[in-house]
Amino acid sequence: MDDTEFIVEALREYLRLAAYLVSDIPIYWFWLCVTANTKWMIDHWFINGEVKELFKCLLIYAVLSLRFIERPDRNTTTGRPMGKLNRTDNEIAKGANGTVVYEGTYEYEFDGRIEIQEVAVKRLVKAHTSTDYKEVRNLIATDGHPYTARFFGVQEDDDFVYIILERCICNLYDLVHMFSGKNSGAQDSNYIVRMGKVKNAIQGTKLWEGNNNETPSHTLIKLMRDMAVGLAHLHLIGMVHRDLKPENMLIINKPGLCLKLSDMGLSKRLPPGMVSLGPLATGFGTPGWQPQEVLCGGSQTMAVDLFSLGCVYYFCITAGELPFGDTHAERDHNIRSANEADLSSLDKQPEAKELISCLLNHVPTHRPTAEVVLAHPLFWDDGNRLAFLGETKVKLDGEPRNSQLFIDLNSRLTSSIVLNGRREWIDALDSDLRTLVWKENLGRINYKFKSVTDLVRLIRNKYVHFDDFPDDIKKLLGSTTPPQGNQGKLEVNPEAYYNYFASLFPNLLIEVYKVMKRHCENDKNFARFFKKLSTSI
């Protein structure tokens, strides 16, 4: 069979499956699209917008994943084995409507060789095929993106539908509770054994730092960023997930932990040119994770997912807690009533607190998009944070001290938050550094110790002129072992340098960021800090 014939056969399989999805469209439409010039028909014939998008999705998927397509075996009644799918009896999870997820393997041919992939087999009761096949369609649409669950195929027998998915080591809910030591509910022996294996597989991994799990680790921040990348991709193709929660976020160890969005059963694609599903959209996500507009029957936009993302971020940072209350009923009541979430537990994580407060805004249009989330300082490394403060200093050099930018940065409110109750920022510095700054102030450098803008100047100037420091100050601010051939000169360590000042002024970055974004969001010199980042990998 040549490639053209294989593509046609692949399309036939998926279009046959698609016939279940769009029951009001005669099946001969699908056969016509296979046997005629498919792309021309898609682009030029009058076809319902949703079906047109489905055709495009199926055509792309068939071309990209020819080797993963298997014809369902309707003659098997046991569900295993079927074709090249082998399902074990080891349960991974259970869901609503009789859904069970099993461990399994999937054998397929790739580049002339046989591959055996460990998979998760999601067994769905045939009576719910309408919803289930919608999930298949959504999986096809999102397959191939590194932060959405990989889809291998679908098979069926007389009683069940089997969706074949990439196998994870656990979900985010289990991972957070495993590391926090909090009880995640009823645990059978299989679950305990499985999570024990997970713990052994990722030894040395941390989700939080500090004695009280108060600081998210680089690993956790990376997983939180993975969520936003996956969500930005869904929104890019016009899909609203509508059921984001930790249980629907899969953890892959490849090595290094990676998070992938899954469970597209409630997801819906927005019609072309539309930004809302309307108030009559069917389906309802999990209580406690949904925004006010869903609970009160309003129009559902992509902002629905951003509210849920804020709840998940809070869950991650607080090691398993939830905003708006301890129970589903309490949370839903507070959300319906537009009560503000108590974010005081995030006080020591100002970047996370600012982002989460924006995501949990009860006004959908006030929530950031997924791309804006990716551009937030929470996800900047220390080099970018120092670069931002440096660019801010350069901007201030060209501004008169009576400009609105200076006034806002040095306002009483901003100063009190940044200086954390101190009258002057110099009082927070270690004695040796404080003495050095005092001496400099006797010369041509003139720092105003009550000024936030001058604190930014100090941080930027000392970073740029790090080589001018005596070694004891370099060691205080953070230095690296000199490379060979560098004559023993200590070099700046950006992470240690930033963390020194962040430990003294934890609110400085986010408060400066908020002011600079208001004034400089369209300034080309700040484009890398405020632009909507691409989700391409």
JOVEN-V89999 format. One record per backbone hydrogen bond with DSSP energy under -0.5 kcal/mol. CO is the residue of the C=O (numbers start at 1). NH is the residue of the N-H. If there is no record, write none. Layout:
CO|NH ; CO|NH
This chain:
2|6 ; 3|7 ; 4|8 ; 5|9 ; 6|10 ; 7|11 ; 8|12 ; 9|13 ; 10|14 ; 11|15 ; 12|16 ; 13|17 ; 14|18 ; 15|19 ; 17|20 ; 17|21 ; 18|21 ; 18|22 ; 21|23 ; 22|25 ; 24|26 ; 26|29 ; 27|30 ; 27|31 ; 28|32 ; 29|33 ; 30|34 ; 31|35 ; 32|36 ; 36|38 ; 37|41 ; 38|42 ; 39|43 ; 40|44 ; 41|45 ; 45|47 ; 48|52 ; 49|53 ; 50|54 ; 51|55 ; 52|56 ; 53|57 ; 54|58 ; 55|59 ; 56|60 ; 57|61 ; 58|62 ; 59|63 ; 60|64 ; 61|65 ; 63|66 ; 65|68 ; 66|69 ; 67|109 ; 68|70 ; 72|74 ; 73|76 ; 76|158 ; 82|85 ; 84|107 ; 85|81 ; 85|82 ; 86|105 ; 89|91 ; 90|103 ; 93|101 ; 95|98 ; 96|99 ; 97|125 ; 99|95 ; 100|102 ; 100|123 ; 101|92 ; 101|93 ; 102|121 ; 103|88 ; 104|119 ; 105|86 ; 106|117 ; 108|115 ; 110|113 ; 113|110 ; 113|115 ; 115|108 ; 115|117 ; 117|106 ; 118|167 ; 119|104 ; 120|122 ; 120|165 ; 121|102 ; 121|123 ; 122|124 ; 122|163 ; 123|100 ; 124|161 ; 125|128 ; 126|129 ; 128|132 ; 129|133 ; 130|134 ; 131|135 ; 132|136 ; 133|137 ; 134|138 ; 135|139 ; 136|140 ; 137|141 ; 138|142 ; 139|143 ; 142|145 ; 145|148 ; 147|261 ; 150|166 ; 153|164 ; 155|162 ; 159|126 ; 160|157 ; 161|124 ; 161|163 ; 162|155 ; 162|164 ; 163|122 ; 163|165 ; 164|152 ; 164|153 ; 165|120 ; 170|251 ; 171|175 ; 172|176 ; 173|177 ; 174|178 ; 175|179 ; 176|180 ; 177|181 ; 188|192 ; 189|193 ; 190|194 ; 191|195 ; 192|196 ; 193|197 ; 194|198 ; 195|199 ; 196|200 ; 197|201 ; 198|202 ; 200|203 ; 202|205 ; 207|217 ; 209|214 ; 209|215 ; 210|213 ; 215|209 ; 217|221 ; 218|222 ; 219|223 ; 220|224 ; 221|225 ; 222|226 ; 223|227 ; 224|228 ; 225|229 ; 226|230 ; 227|231 ; 228|232 ; 229|233 ; 230|234 ; 231|235 ; 232|236 ; 233|237 ; 234|239 ; 235|238 ; 238|270 ; 239|241 ; 240|268 ; 245|248 ; 246|172 ; 246|173 ; 246|249 ; 248|250 ; 248|262 ; 249|172 ; 250|252 ; 250|260 ; 251|169 ; 251|170 ; 252|254 ; 252|258 ; 256|254 ; 258|252 ; 260|250 ; 261|149 ; 264|267 ; 268|240 ; 271|274 ; 278|281 ; 278|300 ; 286|289 ; 291|294 ; 291|295 ; 292|296 ; 293|298 ; 294|297 ; 299|301 ; 300|277 ; 301|304 ; 302|305 ; 302|306 ; 303|307 ; 304|308 ; 305|309 ; 306|310 ; 307|311 ; 308|312 ; 309|313 ; 310|314 ; 311|315 ; 312|316 ; 313|317 ; 314|318 ; 315|320 ; 316|319 ; 322|325 ; 327|331 ; 328|332 ; 329|333 ; 330|334 ; 331|335 ; 332|336 ; 333|337 ; 334|339 ; 335|338 ; 341|343 ; 343|346 ; 344|347 ; 346|349 ; 349|353 ; 350|354 ; 351|355 ; 352|356 ; 353|357 ; 354|358 ; 355|359 ; 356|360 ; 358|361 ; 362|364 ; 363|366 ; 364|367 ; 369|373 ; 370|374 ; 371|375 ; 371|533 ; 372|375 ; 373|376 ; 376|379 ; 377|380 ; 381|385 ; 382|386 ; 383|387 ; 384|388 ; 385|389 ; 386|390 ; 387|391 ; 388|392 ; 389|393 ; 390|394 ; 391|395 ; 392|396 ; 393|397 ; 394|398 ; 395|398 ; 396|399 ; 400|403 ; 403|407 ; 404|408 ; 405|409 ; 406|410 ; 408|411 ; 411|415 ; 412|416 ; 413|417 ; 414|418 ; 415|419 ; 416|420 ; 416|421 ; 419|422 ; 424|427 ; 425|428 ; 426|429 ; 430|434 ; 431|435 ; 432|436 ; 433|437 ; 434|438 ; 435|439 ; 436|440 ; 437|441 ; 438|442 ; 439|442 ; 440|443 ; 440|445 ; 445|447 ; 447|449 ; 448|451 ; 449|425 ; 451|455 ; 452|456 ; 453|457 ; 454|458 ; 455|459 ; 456|460 ; 457|461 ; 458|462 ; 459|463 ; 460|464 ; 461|465 ; 463|466 ; 465|468 ; 466|469 ; 470|473 ; 470|474 ; 471|475 ; 472|476 ; 473|477 ; 474|478 ; 478|493 ; 480|491 ; 483|486 ; 486|489 ; 491|480 ; 492|494 ; 493|497 ; 494|498 ; 495|499 ; 496|500 ; 497|501 ; 498|502 ; 499|503 ; 500|504 ; 501|505 ; 505|508 ; 507|511 ; 508|512 ; 509|513 ; 510|514 ; 511|515 ; 512|516 ; 513|517 ; 514|518 ; 515|519 ; 516|520 ; 517|521 ; 520|523 ; 523|526 ; 524|527 ; 526|529 ; 526|530 ; 527|531 ; 531|533
